[in-house]
Amino acid sequence: MQLLGRVCNTVSAVWGGLTQLGRPRVWSTADLVAVMAGWPSLYQLLPALDLAAIAADPLRPAVYDGARWPADRGVSQLHLTNARDVWGPALAGVEALPPPAVLVCVAGVGVRTPHVLLHPDRLGTSRAWGWTDEGDGRVAADSALLPGYAGYRVRALHGDLQSCTEVLDRVAGWATAVLPSPLPADPPAAGVLVVGRPGPPGGPIPWTNVIGDC
């Protein structure tokens, strides 16, 4: 949310030529903020409130208090509450994650990333946050690397993880390992990256979903 202004400036340059009622319409940052503030999915990207996260970041619950955000951002308390009380618990539920044997997490590091709320009264600005280099510019590594799951760090920006040479080389190594025989009868779901990864000595090689910055 604190990056809305920067995002809107970029989108505004693209949408500036759109027309409304047959007349040129230039979209201002305020226009786009008003539109984006109505997207429930945007609120679902806010930091989780599990016990471990709150222990490390005790002021974090303030992120879900609409009164803490600048009035001109149009932040919806309804969407904040839904993200906190419905989406967050569902995402953290056991049924939302595959078994540790079939998931590998990739975390980008080496980029200045917000990771702890220091000044709730400054929400909506970069000054509200404490920053770390253990992140990819958008997601802190401690959020991307889930406890109990295989994972590794790579120096890369958030948007570059899927095209990062180091990540692709690692995936290629898994994919060219000795694969299970026979191959699964049903192909993986579209859009899911599936590769083979060595399992226990003498055991079968599991199929592994590889995802970046959980």
PLY file of the C-alpha trace (Angstrom):
ply
format ascii 1.0
element vertex 214
property float x
property float y
property float z
element edge 213
property int vertex1
property int vertex2
end_header
0.00 0.00 0.00
2.84 2.40 0.74
3.94 2.03 -2.87
0.57 2.99 -4.38
1.71 6.46 -5.36
4.66 5.13 -7.36
2.54 2.48 -9.07
-0.18 4.96 -9.92
2.24 7.39 -11.51
3.37 4.66 -13.88
-0.13 3.48 -14.73
-1.30 7.07 -15.18
1.25 7.60 -17.93
-0.19 4.59 -19.78
-3.83 5.44 -19.20
-3.49 9.14 -19.84
-4.83 8.81 -23.35
-8.03 7.04 -22.38
-11.23 8.88 -23.18
-14.36 9.43 -21.18
-17.62 10.45 -22.89
-15.68 11.06 -26.08
-13.35 13.63 -24.53
-9.69 13.11 -23.52
-9.33 12.01 -19.93
-6.06 12.25 -18.03
-6.04 9.94 -15.05
-4.50 11.49 -11.99
-2.74 9.62 -9.20
-5.78 10.30 -7.00
-8.10 8.74 -9.60
-6.07 5.55 -9.74
-5.67 5.36 -5.96
-9.45 5.53 -5.67
-9.85 2.66 -8.15
-7.14 0.47 -6.63
-8.40 1.02 -3.08
-11.47 -0.97 -4.09
-9.50 -4.09 -5.05
-9.87 -6.77 -2.32
-6.82 -8.61 -3.72
-4.62 -5.62 -2.92
-5.44 -5.92 0.78
-4.72 -9.65 0.66
-1.07 -8.80 -0.05
-0.64 -7.13 3.35
1.65 -8.85 5.90
0.30 -11.86 7.77
-0.67 -11.71 11.44
0.41 -15.15 12.65
1.91 -15.41 16.15
5.51 -15.58 14.91
5.03 -12.49 12.73
3.49 -10.47 15.56
6.27 -11.51 17.93
8.83 -10.15 15.48
6.73 -7.15 14.46
4.42 -6.23 17.38
3.01 -3.09 15.71
1.95 -4.95 12.57
-1.78 -5.23 13.50
-2.05 -1.47 12.95
-1.77 -2.12 9.21
-5.33 -3.47 9.35
-6.75 -0.37 11.04
-8.21 1.82 8.31
-8.11 4.88 10.56
-4.30 4.69 10.52
-4.08 5.26 6.78
-4.23 8.72 5.12
-7.83 9.68 4.40
-7.06 10.53 0.79
-6.08 6.90 0.09
-9.67 5.71 0.46
-8.56 2.58 2.32
-11.50 0.24 2.91
-11.93 -1.07 6.45
-14.24 -3.75 5.05
-11.48 -5.09 2.79
-8.89 -4.78 5.55
-11.06 -6.79 7.94
-11.75 -9.45 5.33
-8.05 -9.77 4.54
-7.18 -10.07 8.23
-10.02 -12.31 9.47
-10.86 -14.43 6.42
-8.07 -14.45 3.85
-5.13 -14.49 6.28
-6.31 -17.48 8.35
-7.29 -19.39 5.19
-3.87 -18.81 3.67
-2.17 -19.98 6.86
-4.32 -23.08 7.16
-2.75 -26.52 6.84
-4.96 -27.31 3.86
-3.62 -24.28 1.95
-0.08 -25.66 1.65
1.18 -28.87 0.04
3.32 -31.30 2.08
6.93 -30.16 2.70
8.20 -32.96 0.45
6.66 -31.35 -2.64
7.35 -27.65 -2.18
10.51 -25.59 -2.67
10.55 -21.88 -1.76
12.75 -19.32 -3.49
13.52 -16.00 -1.76
15.13 -13.00 -3.40
17.66 -11.16 -1.20
20.09 -8.28 -1.43
17.46 -5.61 -2.11
16.21 -3.03 0.41
12.81 -4.33 1.55
10.26 -3.17 4.16
9.87 -5.81 6.85
8.75 -4.34 10.18
6.29 -1.56 11.06
7.95 1.12 13.18
5.66 4.15 12.84
1.95 3.32 12.44
1.18 7.03 12.28
3.14 7.20 9.01
1.36 4.40 7.16
1.13 5.21 3.48
4.78 6.32 3.34
8.10 4.47 3.23
9.01 6.08 6.57
6.52 3.84 8.38
8.74 0.80 7.93
11.99 -0.66 9.09
14.01 -1.98 6.15
16.24 -4.98 5.55
18.47 -6.28 2.76
17.12 -9.78 3.37
14.42 -9.39 0.75
13.67 -8.83 -2.93
12.31 -5.28 -2.69
8.74 -6.45 -2.12
8.85 -9.60 0.04
11.16 -10.19 3.00
13.02 -13.51 2.93
11.58 -14.62 6.26
8.11 -14.48 4.66
9.15 -16.33 1.51
11.02 -19.19 3.19
8.46 -21.25 5.05
9.57 -23.24 8.12
9.96 -26.94 7.38
10.14 -26.47 3.61
13.15 -26.73 1.33
14.27 -23.33 0.09
17.16 -21.15 -0.89
18.10 -17.50 -1.35
19.07 -15.84 -4.60
20.17 -12.25 -5.17
17.33 -10.95 -7.32
14.51 -8.43 -7.49
10.97 -9.62 -6.87
10.00 -9.22 -10.53
13.12 -11.04 -11.75
12.79 -14.26 -9.78
11.06 -16.19 -12.56
13.71 -15.22 -15.12
16.75 -15.27 -12.83
19.54 -17.44 -14.30
20.42 -18.92 -10.92
16.82 -19.96 -10.32
16.47 -21.43 -13.81
19.75 -23.32 -13.46
18.59 -24.81 -10.18
15.25 -25.82 -11.69
17.05 -27.31 -14.70
19.18 -29.39 -12.33
16.08 -30.80 -10.66
14.33 -31.39 -13.98
17.28 -33.31 -15.47
17.71 -35.56 -12.44
16.62 -39.19 -12.76
12.88 -38.94 -13.16
10.30 -41.36 -11.74
9.11 -44.10 -14.06
6.53 -44.19 -15.32
5.68 -40.50 -15.53
2.37 -39.39 -14.00
-0.57 -40.22 -16.25
-2.14 -36.81 -15.77
-0.19 -33.68 -16.74
0.19 -30.95 -14.13
-2.33 -28.14 -14.01
-1.70 -25.31 -16.45
0.47 -22.57 -15.01
2.10 -24.79 -12.36
5.82 -25.39 -12.72
6.57 -29.03 -11.96
10.04 -30.57 -11.88
11.73 -33.67 -10.51
13.93 -33.46 -7.40
16.10 -36.21 -5.86
14.45 -37.94 -2.94
15.88 -40.21 -0.23
18.59 -42.67 -1.35
16.96 -45.61 -3.05
13.54 -44.01 -2.85
11.26 -42.56 -5.52
11.85 -39.04 -6.80
8.87 -36.85 -5.88
7.29 -34.31 -8.15
8.02 -30.88 -6.79
6.19 -27.59 -7.18
8.67 -24.72 -7.22
7.32 -21.34 -6.20
8.97 -18.00 -5.51
8.36 -15.65 -2.57
5.40 -17.45 -1.00
0 1
1 2
2 3
3 4
4 5
5 6
6 7
7 8
8 9
9 10
10 11
11 12
12 13
13 14
14 15
15 16
16 17
17 18
18 19
19 20
20 21
21 22
22 23
23 24
24 25
25 26
26 27
27 28
28 29
29 30
30 31
31 32
32 33
33 34
34 35
35 36
36 37
37 38
38 39
39 40
40 41
41 42
42 43
43 44
44 45
45 46
46 47
47 48
48 49
49 50
50 51
51 52
52 53
53 54
54 55
55 56
56 57
57 58
58 59
59 60
60 61
61 62
62 63
63 64
64 65
65 66
66 67
67 68
68 69
69 70
70 71
71 72
72 73
73 74
74 75
75 76
76 77
77 78
78 79
79 80
80 81
81 82
82 83
83 84
84 85
85 86
86 87
87 88
88 89
89 90
90 91
91 92
92 93
93 94
94 95
95 96
96 97
97 98
98 99
99 100
100 101
101 102
102 103
103 104
104 105
105 106
106 107
107 108
108 109
109 110
110 111
111 112
112 113
113 114
114 115
115 116
116 117
117 118
118 119
119 120
120 121
121 122
122 123
123 124
124 125
125 126
126 127
127 128
128 129
129 130
130 131
131 132
132 133
133 134
134 135
135 136
136 137
137 138
138 139
139 140
140 141
141 142
142 143
143 144
144 145
145 146
146 147
147 148
148 149
149 150
150 151
151 152
152 153
153 154
154 155
155 156
156 157
157 158
158 159
159 160
160 161
161 162
162 163
163 164
164 165
165 166
166 167
167 168
168 169
169 170
170 171
171 172
172 173
173 174
174 175
175 176
176 177
177 178
178 179
179 180
180 181
181 182
182 183
183 184
184 185
185 186
186 187
187 188
188 189
189 190
190 191
191 192
192 193
193 194
194 195
195 196
196 197
197 198
198 199
199 200
200 201
201 202
202 203
203 204
204 205
205 206
206 207
207 208
208 209
209 210
210 211
211 212
212 213
